[in-house]
Amino acid sequence: MNLPIKISSLDRILVTGFEPFGSYNKNPSLDFVEFLKNKGFATAIFPVSFNLIDTEIQKLKWNSYEFIFMFGLSAERSELSLERVALNWIESSQKDNSGFLPLCQMIDESKPAAVINKIDLNSWLPEFDRLGLPVKISHSAGAFLCNYLYYRVLEMNKNCLFIHMPKENNLEKLEKLIRALCFSGKVL
């Protein structure tokens, strides 16, 4: 386990989301990033495209951030899901936004089958409860682009977490949550 640290400033926190995809005209992760854009946080939006995401990943200096919150939509869930595990695997029955359907395969055959995030997520749960945000700890970020991004970022900066969001979210409470976690020293 990493020792807790306090984040030094908002611009050292990166918050990411994804553009809308498939039949979803709206992506709450994009809405959240747009909501935070002028509030001092570093932000990034990723394409829902296997052909484009690596280019966008390479544009960021991942180690320059003290903590990274990555968000993505999981429309069938009714709570926020803190993703414990990033799989070294791509598999989907859904095409990405460019119409590409990836083959089932490892992301990187030279790496382990999964990366387990060792952040003490249980210590975060009271903060979610305090703000009335439904949450669970999940043990798989899936095998589509959310997982792909999470796996790649964990290779570059272990101080990160992927959070799947339901369709409906309270953006103000989510901002309060991030601020509370980062400035209380609970993120790591």
HELIX and SHEET records of a PDB file:
HELIX    1   1 LEU A   10  ARG A   12  5                                   3    
HELIX    2   2 PRO A   28  LEU A   36  1                                   9    
HELIX    3   3 PHE A   50  GLN A   58  1                                   9    
HELIX    4   4 TRP A   62  SER A   64  5                                   3    
HELIX    5   5 LEU A  121  SER A  123  5                                   3    
HELIX    6   6 LEU A  125  LEU A  131  1                                   7    
HELIX    7   7 LEU A  145  MET A  156  1                                  12    
HELIX    8   8 LEU A  171  SER A  184  1                                  14    
SHEET    1   A 6 ALA A  42  PHE A  46  0                                        
SHEET    2   A 6 ILE A  13  PHE A  18  1                                        
SHEET    3   A 6 PHE A  67  LEU A  73  1                                        
SHEET    4   A 6 CYS A 160  MET A 165  1                                        
SHEET    5   A 6 LEU A  80  GLU A  83 -1                                        
SHEET    6   A 6 VAL A 135  SER A 138  1                                        
SHEET    1   B 2 VAL A  85  LEU A  87  0                                        
SHEET    2   B 2 ALA A 114  ILE A 116 -1                                        
END                                                                             
